[in-house]
Amino acid sequence: MTATSNKGKLNMKYYTKLIITAVFLAGNSIYSQTNFTENVSSLWFAGQKTNVLSIATNRLAVNSNDIAGLILKMEYEIEFLDFDNVTNTMQQVLTQGALITTTNFAQCFEGTSRGINHLLYVLPLYPTNEIAGDRLKGNIAGKPFSYAKIIQALEDDGYFQ
């Protein structure tokens, strides 16, 4: 075998590996875009809660009634006890969620709506002397995303495709 033919084989191996890597990365990129619940839950758990709020804000900028954006925003406002906005966001989630009739979401939303209505009842009873300290606790990493199940139901219904 000559040096030229070896060089050609090396180039072919290099380009083959490059193409396989590109296909792999493209596949992972597509997968990560469709695995919305896992991405949001991972960000939340890692303590990157402002990134979750950014996702919500971006979605709501496109459609102010986007249920996923509303749920993400609500989770953030609950976590940081944003009493100025959270009750309005909860009402929007209840209103928009009631309009969605896809199988998984509708089944899951019944329990979620009961929980939201309960929060609407108890939030005014929140001890004012604990608000400042509990807002700081919102920054703590390692907390699960509370509404992952309802976001997963949306994903299972094809909402993010």
N, C-alpha and C positions, 0 to 999 in steps of 0.2 A: 504494500500500500504506500502510496506517495504522501508526502506532507500536505499536498493540496487537497487530496481526497479526505484525509483526516480532519483538515480544517473545515471542509464542507460538512462533514458529519458532526463536528462540534458546533458549528453554526446552526445546523438543523436541530440538534438537541437543545440548544439555547433558545431558539425560536419556539420550539414545541413547549418547553417549560414556561416560556413567557406567555404563550397563548393559554395554556392550562391555568396559570396563575391569574390571568386577566379574566377568564371565564369564572373561576372560583370567586374572585373578588366581586365580580358583577352579580353573581348568584347570591353572595352574602349581602350585598347592598340591597338587592331586591327583597331578600328575606327580612332584613332588618326594617325595611320600610313597611312591610305588611305585618310585622310583629309589633304593633303599636303598644299593646298592653305591656309586653315584656320591657320594651324600651322605656316607657314612662315609669313603670314600677322600679326599674333599675336606677333611673335618675333619682327618683324619690328616696329610695332606700340609701343611696349614696350621699344623700343630703343636698343634692343639686335641685332643690325645690324651686328656685327662681327659674331654672331651665324648664321645668314643668309649666310654670306660669307663662313663660314665653311661648311655649307650644300652644297653650290655651289662648293667649292673646292673638297669636298669628291666625289660629283657626277662626276665632271670633271676628277678626278683621275682615275675613273673607265672607263669613256668614254669621251674623250676630245670634242666630238660633241654633248653631252647631252644638248638638247635644254633648259630643265628646269635649269640645272646648269649654262648655258650661260646667261639665262635671269636673274637669281638671281645675278650673278656676274656683269652683266651690270647695274642692278639697284643700286648695291653697288657703283660701280665706278662712276656712274652719281651723286649719292648722295654726294660723297666725292670728286667730281671733279678730278678724277684720269685721267688726260689728257694723261698720258703716256700709259695707257692701254685701255681706254674706246672706242676709235674709232676702235681698232682691235676687241674688244669684240662685238661691235655693228655690224661690218661686219660679224663676225661669226654667230651672231643671224640671220642676214638677209639671209646668205647662208644656214644655217641649217634649219631655219624656212620655207624657200621656198621649201624644200624637203618633208615637212610633209603635207600630204593631208587629214588627218582625218577631219571630218565634222566641229566640233566646232572650232578647232584650225585654220583651213583654213579660216573660216569666220572671225574670230577675228584677224588673223595675217595680213590681208590686211590693216586694220587701224593702227595696231602696226607698221608695216613696214614703212608706211607713216610717222608716228611720229619719228621713228628712223632715217629715211633719213633726216627729218627736223632738228633733233638734230645734225646730222653729218654736216649739213650746218651751223648751228648757233654756235656750240661749238668754232670754231676758233675765233669767234667775242666776246667771253666772256671777259668782262673787267678785265684785269690783276690785277688792284688795288682792286678788290673785291674777288679774289680767296681765299685768306687766311681766311677772315672773313666768307665766305660762306662754306668753308670746315668745320669750327667749327660748323656751323648750322646743318651739317649732323648728329651730335650726338644727336640732339634734339629728344626726344620721342614724341609720339602722331601724327606722320605723317603716313598717309596710305601708303601701299605698292602700288606703281604706276602700276606695271604690274600684279596685282592680277587677272585681267580679263583674260589675256592670259594664266596664270598658271591654272586658273580654267577651261579654255577651254581644256587644256591638261588633267586635271583630269577628266573632263566630258567624254573625249574620251577614258579613261581607261589607260592613259600613265603611271600612277604610280602603276599599279597592277602587 
